[in-house]
Amino acid sequence: MEPAADVVLRADGLVRRFGERVAVDGVGFEIRRGETYGLLGPNGAGKTTTISMVAGILEPDAGSVTVAGLEMTTRAGKAKSRIGLVPQEVALYSDLSAVENLRFFGRLQGLSGAALATRIRTVLEVVGLSDRGGERIDGYSGGMRRRANIAAGLLHEPELLILDEPTVGVDPQSRNQILESIETLGGAGLAVLYTTHYMEEAERLCDRVGIIDEGRIVAEGTRRELVARVGEHDRIAVSAAGDLRAFVERCRALSGVASAEPADGGVEVLATGAAALLEPLVSAARESGTRITGIEVREPDLESVFLHLTGRALRD
């Protein structure tokens, strides 16, 4: 059990109904200081409703949320002050510059004077906009607007940052800048709740992932833990020429190999611990009179786990 002081967000048994429909049904998870937690699910799975309850926008029908030890409700000003919420839609005034927007939102958070000026410089540097802060938001690219949106969420030094699909529709350069910024924030001790439709972002950023489907958390853990739960194997694609039948039989006899089958121009092997199998595979090829021309190892990923658990791709 993690020390209570390290847990920034604790959601327990959250339930939310809309009429007869149960949108969220018993969702619970924790996020620790310095941890980036990915909440992944197909459209309609309950992600947005869960985030709305975590942020105090919606009151749950059952369950509870605490942020930095403070109970969260729709009226809990102190708890809300510990959160930086960055919504999907850019929530900035387009006819103001980034600095002017940040100055306005900083005053709403009770910041002023030299302290506010310092925070504005700091957050613009974090999101890579230090040299563009004086420009109007309506002159920014889509990616720059989203980066400025994140800066606004960081301004008051929250303990929990909620990022709801922050890279949708942005150019590759801005996307990479956003991801680098988030990696820096997690390393600096900020707790981050992250939702995305891009599985590779979850693979890159998230220390742990909760997969939500039909209003329930159906699996939670690190990438390795989730992969182990559904029994996925490493895939080793061996390009080879020669006696492939004999090579397949020798592959099947190797420890750690779950299956080996002929494939176009070679053999596909499913196994655990692919790295340890490379040398035995080369030996098996040599002994069977087969010449290997290439080997590609594909480790199991969150996409395969997600498909297994929900029957849908993340973007469905």
N, C-alpha and C positions, 0 to 999 in steps of 0.2 A: 504494500500500500504506500502510495506517495505521500510525503508530508503535506498536511493541509495547506501550509504556507506556499507550497509550490503550485498548487492548483489555482489557476486564475479563473477558469470557467467550469462550473459544475451544473449540468442539466440532468434532471432526474425525473423519469416517468412522464414526460411531456405528452399531453393529449390536447388536440384541438379539433373541434367539429364545426362544420358549416352545414347547418340543417341536419339532414340524415347522413351526410358524408363525413367519415372520419378521415381528416387530412393527415393528422399525425397521431400515432397510436403507441404511446409508451416509449418515446425516444429518450435516451439518456447517454451522455458521454462527458468526458472531462478533457480539459486542455491545460497543460502545465506551462509554467514560465519558460520561454525560449523554444516552445514547441509549435510547429505548424501542423494543424490538423485539417485534413481534407474531408469535406462532406460531399460525397459523390452520389448521384442518382439520376435516373432518366427524368425527363419532363413530367411533372405531376406527381413526383415521388414524395413530396413533402419538404423539400429543402428550403424553399422560400418561407413557408409557414414556420418552420423550425427557427430559421434565422430571425424572423419577426418576433418570435417569443423570446429568444435569447437577448435581443436588443431592446426589449420592452416596448415594442410597437403593438404587439398583440398580447392579450392576457390568455394564458392557457386555461383550458377547462379543468385540467388536473396536472399535477406535477409541479416542479419548482426549478428556478434558475438562480444561481448565485454567481456574482462576478466580484472577484477579489474579496470574497467573504461577505459581500452585501447582497441581500435579497433583491432580485429584479422583479419589478412590476411595471405597469404602464405609468405609474406615478413616482417611480423611484429615481429621483434626480441624482442622488449620490452614486448609485450603481451605474446609471447611464453615463455619468461623467468619466467612468473608467473605461468606456468603450469608444473606439473609433470606428464608425460605420461607413463603409465605402460601397454605395449601391451600384447596381448595374448601370443605371442612367447617370450621366454626369450631372452633379448637383451644384453647379457653379453659375454665376452670373456672366453671360457671354459678353456683355458690353463693358466688363471690368477686366483689368489685368489680373494675372495670377496673384501678384503681391496684394492688390486691392481686395481680391476675394479673400485671401488668407488673413488680411488685416481685419476684415469684417467678421469672419468666422471666429478669429481669435478673440475679438472683443466679446462675442456672444459667450465664449468659454471663460470669460473673466480675465483674459490676458491684456496687457497694455504696456506702453512704453518700451524700454530697452529689452525687457524679457520677451515681449511679442516680436520685436524686430529680430532678436536672436533666433527664436523658434522659426520664423519665416525663412531666414537664411538657411537654417539647418535642414528643414524639410524639403526645401527646393533643391538642396544639394543631394539629399537622399534619393530623390526621384529624377535627378539629372536635368533639372531646369534652372540651374543657377543663373545662366546667361540669358534666359528668356522670360524671367519673372515679370519684367516690366511691360510685356506685350499683352494685348487683349486676348481673352480666351477665344473669341470668335475668329481669331487669326491662327489659332493652333490647329495642328493635324488632330485626327481622332485619337491617336496614341498619346500625344502630348496632353490632350484634355483629360484623358484617363489618369495620366501620371499626376497632373495637378489635382485631380479628384482624390488621389491617394494622399497627396501632401496635406490636403484639408483634413483628412481623417487622422493624420498623425500630429497635427498642430498642438494639441493639448496634452501630448505625451500619455496616451491611453495605455492601460495594461493589457487590453485585448483589442486587436484589430480584426474587424470582420470585412472580408473582401469577397463580394458576390460577383463572380465571373468578371474580373477586372481587365481581361485581355480580349474580350469579344470584339471582333471587327477592327483590331489595330494592326498596323504594319509590323513586319518581323523585327525591325530594329527597336521599335517602341516596346514590343512584346518582350524582347530579351532584356531591355532596360528595366521593365516592370518586374520581371522574374528575379533579376539580380538584386533589385531593391528589396524584395521580399526576403530573399536569402539573407541579406544583411540584417534585416530587422529581426528575424528569428535568431540569428547569431548574437544579436545584442540583447537578447533576453525577453523580447516581446512575444506574447502569446498570439497566435494567428489562427483564425477560423477561415478556411479558404474553400470556396466552391468554384468549380470549373467544368466546362464541357470538353476540355482537352486533357486526355489521359496522360499525355507525356508531361504536362505541367504537374500533375499530381505525383507522377513518378519522380520528378526532379525536386519538388519543393517539400512534399509532405512527410513528416516523421511518422505519422500514423494516419490511417484513413478509416472513415466510417462509411459503409455503403448503405444507403437508404433506399427502400423500395416499398411502394404501397404504404407509406407512412411509418415503416418500422426499420430500425437498424438491423440489417440481415447479416452483417459481418463487420468486424472491426479489428484493426491491428496494423502492424508494419506490413510493407509489401511482402516480405519473406513469410511472415506469419499467415497472411491471407493466401498466398500461393500454396503454402504447405497444407492449409485447411482443405483446399479443393483438390489436392493431389496432382497438381500440374507438374510436368517434367520439362527438363531442358530438351530442346530439339537440336540435334546435330545433323546438318545436311552435308553429306560426304559426296563430293564429285569424284568419280572414279571410273576406271576402264579395266577390263579384264574379266575374271571369273567372279561376277557379282553374286551368284548364287552361293558359292563357297564363302565369300566374304560375309554375306548376310548370316550364314549359319555360325560363323566364328564370332560375329558381333553379338548374336543372341546369347552366346555362352559366357559373355563377359559379365563380371559382377557390376551391378548398378544399372544394367540395361533392362528397360521394361519391354521394349519391342524394337525390332529392326526390320525394315521392309524395303524392297527395291523401289527406287524412284527414278524419274527421268535423269539418265546420265549418272546414276550413283545409288546411294542408299540413305534413307532417313532413319535416324536412331532417336528413340525417346529414352531418356536416362536421367538419373539423379547424379549430381556432381560431375557435370560435363568436363570441367577442367582436368579432373583426375583421369578421365577416360581417353584423352587425346593420344597419349603415348600407346596405351593398349590397342586403340583402333589402328594406329599406324602399323603396329606389329601384326595385328590380325590381317590387315591388307597384304602385307609382305608374305605372310605364311600361306595365304590363299591365292597368291599369284595375281593380285590386284594392284593397280597403280593409282594412288590417290593424287588428284590434280587440284583439289581444294577442299577446305573444311570451313563451314560456317556454323557458329553456335548461336542459338537464339534462346535466351533465358525466358522463362515464363514471366508474364507481365500482368499489370492490373487489368488490362483490357480483357485478357482471357478469363481472369477471375470474375470480372464484372459480368461478362456474358454468361458464365456458368451459373452465377447466383441469381441474375435477373432475367436471363433469356433475351436481353436487349443490349444494343450498343449504348454507350453513354449519351450519344447525341440523339438517340431516338426520342 
